[in-house]
Amino acid sequence: MTKVMIMAGGTGGHIFPAAAVAEKLVESGYQVRWLGSLNGMEGKLVPQMGYEFCGLPVTAWHGGRLRKLLAPINLLRAFLGCCAIFLKEKPSAVIGFGGYASAPGGVAAWVMRIPLILHEQNGVPGLTNKKLAAKASVVLQAFPNTFAEDYEVVGNPVRANLCEFQKPELRGLASGRALKLLVLGGSQGAQAINELVPQALPLCKAAAPVEIWHQAGKGKADECLTAYKDAGVEATVVEFIDDMKAAYEWCDLVVARSGAATVSELAAVGAYSILLPYPWHKDRQQFDNADWLKQAGAAEWYEQKDLTAEALAGRIDYWNKNRNELQQASTRSWQLGVRDSARRILKVVQEFLPEVAA
């Protein structure tokens, strides 16, 4: 059976798109192995998904002075570890989605002449994909114009059950009932969102109430729930939402960061959103991701430092009062969605490995 090695980890934004592709690969007769960090969330999630995990003891290359000094040594060790794994597993192709193992894994694939396929999820390419692009057999991008080169645009793979949503106009958004607000800080959580939304909700003035389902991030749920209670607001707060289909089916409006996976899911399901891009990334990737939705009238985004609790309450009130307009904006989001991204990437793999092509 032809074997494909997936490299993805660090955050849900890398892992979940890769998982959608892995599912398609298995359905099409490929054997999947997954390369990632033993210290990342992939070390726990990937085995739970049923894929054989090839772990490396790698962490972030950036950080304190000592970590920077040791980075060349750690990169060399990781590169040699990848070579050993590839020699053992003998993959016919390697697909990189990002994460700490992707840099040494991508170089190892190139050195060992294994076809390397890269997928860039963000509107601005990450450093690893920038460096590896010239060495890759194929580079794919989720959004147009991410790279200067005219690489194929395939969207971001989302979980299969998020590709089944009807247009928002067919789902209905009745006035009078509570507005259902889904709050997402990404798989890691976002402290600024965890603090801002509980402050904003008591300031809302619309007649219809607001119901809240809030993903706070690992270890942050108790503190976030306390903030809601102190504000006199009832809310469902969890560390992590396992069933995102249920969450998106439930909600009318989303407040979130704008990681690549999040904005792609919002478009796939047809959800309008108020976005606070992560401000500290040097390439400001999340601003480009958010702008993709905003340009189509499918979202609005604000600088974290500029969005006050009063301003957020005003925006929630606006959409609470204007349900028909919210439904139209949600439909614009749905129209942007790329629901066959995993199939498009599978097609690229099949072109390299035609002996398994269906």
N, C-alpha and C positions, 0 to 999 in steps of 0.2 A: 504494500500500500504506500502511495506517495506521501511523503511527510513534509509538512510546512511548519516552520518555526515562527511564532508570533512574539514580538517584543513590545511590551506595554506595561506601564506601571506608574506608581507614584500617586496618582489621583484617579477618581472616577472618570474624569474627562479623557484620560487615555485608555483606561481599562474597559469601560462599557462599549465604546465604539469597536474596540478590538474583539470583544466578546460577541458582538453581533456578526462580525466577519467570521470568527471561529465557528459559530453555529452553521453558517452557510457552507463553510469548507467541509465540515463533517457530513452535512446533508449530501454533499456532492462527491463523497467518497475519499476525501483526504484525511490523513492522520495529522492531528494537531499537537504540537508541543508549545509550551509557553515559557519564554525567558523573561525573568524579572528579578527584582531585588528581594532578598529574604527579609529585609527590614521594611518593605513597603506593604501597603494594604493588599497588593496583588498576591502576596504570600499566603494570605488567608482566603481571599475571594476566589482565586483561580481554582484551587482544589475543590472548593465547594461547587463550582460550576461543572466539575467533572473532567477537567483537562489536566494532563500530566505537567507538573510545574518544575522547571529547571531553575533553581534559585542561585543567585550570586550575592555575596556579602558586600553589596555596594550601597552607598548613601549619596546625598547631595554632594556635588563637587565644590560648590560655593559655600561660604560660611566664614568662620573665624580664621585667624591667621594660620594656626596650626593645620587646619583642614586644607587651606590653600597650599601650604608648603608640601603636604603629603599627597595632594591631588595627582601629580604625575605618577607617583609610585602606585597609588590605588587604581589609577586608570590602567596602568600596565598589568597589574594583577587581574583586574576585571577582564581586560582584553585576552589574557592567557586563559582565564577561566572560560570565556566564551568560545575560544578556539577548542578547548578540551570538550566542551559540551557539543559543539558542532561535529567534532570528530566522532563522538560517541553516537549522536542521534542521526547524523547524516541527512539533514534536511535538504530537500530539493529547491527550496526557496525560503527566504526570510522576509517577513513583513514587519516594518517598524512603525509603531504608533506613538512613540515617545515614552519618556521615563528614564530613570538613571541607568538602566541596562542597555538602552538603545544606542548610546554613543560607542561603547566598546563592542557591542554586538554588531553594529553596522560596519565598523572597521574590520572586525573579524570576518564577517561575511564577504566583504570586498577582497580582503587578503586571500581568503580561501576560494575565491571565485564562485561563490554561491550567489545566484540571482537575488538582488536586494530591491525590495519594493518599499517605498516610503509613502506614508500618508500624513499630511500636515492638517491638523484639525482647526487651527486658528487662522484668523485673518492676517496675522503677521507671523512669518515662519520662526520657529524656535531655533536657538543656536545649533543644536544637534542636527536638525534637518538642513539648515543652511550649509553646514560643513559637509554633510553626507550626500547632498543632492548631486554633486558632480560624480560621485562614485556609484550612485544607484542605477539599477537597470531601468527603473520607472519611478517617477515622482508623481503623486496624486495630491490634489488640493481640495479642501472642502469648499472654499469660497473663491470666486474669481479674483485674479490679480494679486494673489498672495505672494507669488514669486514674480520676478521680472520675466522669467521664461513662460512660455505658453503651455503650461502643464495641464493635463486633463482635470476638469472639475467634476468631482464625484459626490460632493456633499459629505456629511458626517454620518456614519452608520449609527442608527438608534435601535434600541431593542425592538424585536419583531412585533410585540404586542402594542407598541406605541405607533405603529404604522396602520392601525385599523380604525382610527378615529374618523367619524363623519365630519363634514363641514359644520362649523359652529352654528350656522343658520338652521341646520337640521336638528341640532341638539336642544336649542331653546335656552333662553335666559330671561325667565319671567321677572317682571317688576314686582315689587312688594315683598317678596321673600328676602331672606338674609343674603347678602353678598358673601360668597365663599372665597376667602383669601388664602392662597397657598404661599408660604414663605420658605424659600430655599437659599441656603448659604453655600451650596456645593457640598461635596462629600466630606470636606474638612470642616464645614461650618464657617460662619463669618461673624465675628464678634460685633462688628459695626451694625450689621443687620439685626443681630440678636438684641442689641440695645435700642436701636432706633424704632423698630416696629412696635414694641410694647409701649414706648413713649408716645407714639403717634395715635394709636387706637383710641385712647380716651378723649382725644381732641376731635374725633370725627363727629360731624353734625347732621349727616344725612338721616332721614327718618328710618330707613331700613337698616337693621342691625348688620354687623359683620361677624362672620364665623371664621376662626383662624385654625389652620393646620400648619404647624411650624417645624421644619427640620433644622435643628440647632447645631448638629455636629457632635462628634464623639466627645463625651465628657462635659458637654455644655447644656444639656437639656434641663437639669435641675435649676441652674442659675437663671436660665431664660424663663422657665415656668414661674419662678419666684418674681421675676420682673413683671410678668403679666398679672400675677396675683396682687402685687404691690400697687399696680395701676388700676386694679378693680376690673380687669378684663379676663373673661373666660377664654381659654385657648387649649388646643391639643398640641402638646410639644413632645417631640421625639428626637432621639439622637440621629436616626437615619431612617428614611422611608424605604422599606424593601419593595413595596408594590407601587411603583411610580404610575402604572396605568390607573390604579384606583385613585391616586392622588390627582392626576390630571383630569380624570372623569368627574371628580368631585368639584374641582375649582372653577371659579369664574374669572379670577384675576390672580396674577403671580407677582410677587416681589422677590427678586433674586439677584445674585451675581450673574455675570455673563460669560462664563466659561463656554468653550466651544460646544461641549456636549449639551449643556443646558440650553443654549440658544437653538441648537438643532432639534432638540426635543420639543421646545416650545413651538417651533414651526411645524414639526411633524403632527403634533396633536391639535394645533390651532388655538393657542392660548396667548392672550395679550398680556404684556408684562411691563412692570416698572423695574428698571435695571440699575444696579449700582456696580459698575465695573470695578474690579480689583485694582486699586490705584498704585500699587507698589512695584508691579512688574516693569522692568526697565523698557520693554518694548510696547507697553500699554496694549497688550494683545486683546484684552477683554473690551477695550473701547471700540476696536475695529469689529469685533464680534457683535457687540451691541448695535453698532451703526448699521450693520447689515439688516437688522430688523427695523430699526428706526427709519431708514431711508424708504422702506416700503409701507410706513405707517402701521407697523405691526408691534411697536414697542416704543417706549420712551426711556431715556437714560439720563442719569445725573451724576455729577462728580460727588463722591462720598462726602467731601468736606463742605459741599454746598447744600446738600439736602437736609433740611431741618425736620424735626418731628411735625411742626406745624405745616410745612410744605407737603410732606408725605400724606398727612391727614387730608389735606385739601385735594390731592390727586385721587386718593381712595374715595373721598366723597364725590368727586366729579364722576367717576366711573360707576359708583353706586347709584347715582341719580340718572345717568344716561346709559341705560341698559341696551337700547337699540344701537347706539353708537359703539358700545363695547363689543356687541355681537359682530358688527361690521369690521371692527379692527381685528377681532379674533379670526374672522374669515380671511383677512389679508395675511395674517400670520400663517394660517393653514395653507394658503396658496403658495407660500414660499417653501414649504416643506419638501425635502428630498427623501422619499420613503423607500427608494430602491438602492441606496448607497452601498449597502453590503453586497447586493447582487452585482453592482457595477465593479466593485473591487474583486469579487469572485471571478468575474469575466476576465479581468487583467491577469489573475493568477492562472486561469485556464489557458490563456494565450501562451504563457511560459511553460506550462506543464500540460500539454494537450493530451497526453496519454490517459488522463483522468477526466478530461472534459466531457460533460454530459451532452 
